[in-house]
Amino acid sequence: MIRALVVDDEQPARDELCYLLAGYPDIQSVEAKNAGEALDHIRRGSVDLVFQDIQMPGKDGFHVLRESLLLPSPPLFVFITAYDQYAVRAFDENALDYLLKPVSEARLQVTIDRVRSHLRQRDEALGLSQRLQQVLAAVGKPLAVERIPVEKDGRVSLVSAEDICYCESQGRQIVVHLHGEAAPCHGVSSLDELSGRLQSLPLLKINRKTLVNVRRVREYSPWTGGRYCLVLDDDARTELTLSRGRVKEFKSMLGL
């Protein structure tokens, strides 16, 4: 729907143009009788297209256009005048088109076609810009890694993220527990940082110092104080404590 504003200090002129615009199902029109009323509509962002009379008492149509161009998303302007000498200035002031009074249906059709084409191109450009912003935002995000570096025998080894059973914060180190071994994670200083790098895994911070791979939970059972005991599927059948405040999130990750 194209939201049109008809601005003219003469009521008969507004009535005539609104009558003609009523023949277009995709156009909805409102009226303003002076520059102040017109700018109120425009500044509210409720207008796509302005049919603007040039000569009005007080501020003229060019003033309305210049004020509108200061806005982030100004509407399109079509000037209406009884004098064709204003045509050149209308285009110089960045108007899309101009109409001579009395407005003919045929000439109005040309203007409406021009408006539709311009709005369609603008919407396509906006859509492209939004898609580009989404791509740029995605590029700026850290990639979800499939392997992480751990320190083993004085070397840095890469292990599959899927092999992680759980991770612990031990002093200044993050220790990664795999099926049958444990090793410090290289270049990672917090559980939150590690969780951010392993977005492909269903990781849950079950207490202040432990991050568990929910896929490695073999069984669980209620414990004291509203807490739960988790048993992992590693070689040692490790038991971990799930804090009471994390029970709901844990069950949600399991689809319960």
N, C-alpha and C positions, 0 to 999 in steps of 0.2 A: 504494500500500500504506500503510495506517495502522499506525504502530508504537505499540502499546499497552503500558503498564506497569501491572501489577496489584500493588498494595502492600497487604499485610495481614500481621499478625504470626501469623495462624493458617493453617497449611498447608491444612486442609480447605477453608477459605474461598477461598484462592487457587486450589486445584485446581478447585473448582466453577465459579468465574468464568472461568478459562482454558478449561474444557471448553465453556462456553457461547460464548465468543468464537471457539473453533475452528470453529464453524458459519458464520462469516463469512469468505469467501475473501479479502476485502480487508483483513483485520486480522491482524497478526502480534503475538503477545503474549510478554512476558517477565515475570519475577516479581522482587519485592523483599520482604523480610520486616521491614524497619524503615526509619526515616527516612533513616539514613545511606546505605543501599544505594540507596534511591530517588533521593536527590540525586546520587549518583554517576552513575546512568544519565542523569538529566535534564541534568546539567552537561556530559555528553559530547555532547549534542545529538542523541541517538539515540531520542528519544521524541516522538511527536505528541500522545499522549493518556495521561492517568494516571487509573486507577481507584484511588482513594485511600481506604483505611479511615481513619476519623477517630480512633477511640480505639485507641492503641497504647502499649506500654510506652516510656518515655522521651519523645522528641519526638513530638507527635501529627501528624495529617494536616494541620492548619491551618499548622503550622510548615513542613511541606514545601511547601505552596502559597506561603506568604509568601516563602520563600527562592527559589522558582522564579520568582516575579514580578520578581525583581531581574535576571534574565537578559535578554539582548536579544530572544530569541524563545522565551518560555515555552510549554510545552505546554498543552493544554486539560486541565481537571480535572473529574472526576466523583467526588463523594464517596459513599462507601458507609458506611452506619451502621445499627445495629439500633434506633436511636431517632429518631423523626421530629422531635423538638424541635430537632435540629441543622439542619433544612432551611433555616430562615430565615438562620441564620448562614452556611451554605454559600453561599447566593447573595450575602450581604453580602461574603463573602470572594472574590467573582468566580469562583466555580465555575460551570461550564456547566450542570451538572445534579447530582442526587443520587439514589441508589438505596437502598431499604430492604432489609435482609437478612430472609429469604433472597431473593435476586434472582430475579425471574420472567423467563421468556423474553420475554413480551409487553412488560413494562416496559423490559427491556434493548433491545428493538427500537426503542422510542420514543427512547431515549437515543442509539443508534447513528445513527438517522436525523438526529437533531439535530446530532450530531458531524459527520456527512458534510456536512450543509448548511453548517455553520460553516466547516469546512476548505475547502470549495469557494469560499465567499465570500472567505475569506482569500487563497486562491491567486489568485483573480481580481483582488483588490485589489493583491496583490503584482505580478502581471503588468502591471497598469495603471501601477503605480508605476515599474516597470522601463522600460516604454515611454516614460513621461514623462521619466525620467532620460536616456534615449537622445535624445529630442527636444531637451531642454535642452542636452545636450552638443553636439549638432549645431548648435544656435543659437549656442553660444559659440565655434564654430570660425570662422575667417575664411573668407569666401566665395571660391571659386576664381574669379578675375576673367578676363574674356575680352579686356579691353583694359588697357593700361598707359600711364601718363603719361610722356612724354619731353619734353625741353627743345629747342625749335627756334626760332631767330631771336627769342629773348627771350620766347617764349610756351611754354605747356605744351600739348602736343598728345597726343591719345589714339590709340594705334596698336593694331591687332589683335595679340593674343598669337600667333596663328598665323603672323604675318609675321616673327617673330623667328627669326633663323638661329643667332646665338650672342650671349653677353654676356661682357664682360670687366671685371675689376676693375682700374681705373687710378687709383692713388692713393686718394683719398677718393670717387671716383666709380665708378658702375657704368654702363658704356657698352653700349648695346643696338645690335647690328648687324642691320639689316634687309636686304632684297634688294640695294638699291643705295645705302644710306646708313647712317650711324651717328649716335647721339644719346645724351646722358646721360639716364639714367633719373631721373625726378623723385621725390624723397621716399623713395628706397631706398638703403640704405647698405652692403649686403652681398649677395653672391651667394646665400647661404642664405636671406635674407629674400625675395629675388626669387623663388627657387625655391618657397618656401612660398606665395607669392601666385599662382603659376602652376601650380597642382596639376593642371590639365587638360592640361598639356603634358608629353611625355616628355623631361624635362630631365635631363642628366647632367653632373656636374662632372668634366670630363675631366682637369683638372689644377688646381693650387691657385688659378689666376686666371681660369679659363675655364669657362663653362657653355654647353653646346651643346644645341640642339633636335635630338634624334635623327632626327626626321622630315625634317630638312634635310640629312642626310648622303647624298650621292650615291654615294660609293664609299669604300672604305678598303683599306689594304694594310699588311702588317708593315713595321716599320722597325727601326732599331738598338736594342739594349738591351731588347728585349721590348716596345718601344713601337709604336704604330700611327700612321699618317698618315691623317687624315680629310679628305675633299674634300667641300665643301658645294655645294648647288645654287643659291647666290646668283650674282649677275651676275659677280663676280670669281673664282668657283670657289675660294673661300678654302680654304687648307690649314691644318689644326690638328693639334697633337700630342696623342694620347691616351696618358696615362701607363700604364706597365705594370700598376700596381695597379688600374686601372679597366677593363682589357680584358675581364675576365670579366663584369662588370656590363653593359658595353656590348653584348656578344654576347647576354646574357640579355634585354636590352631589345629586341633584334632577333629574339628567338625562336630563337636558334642554340644 
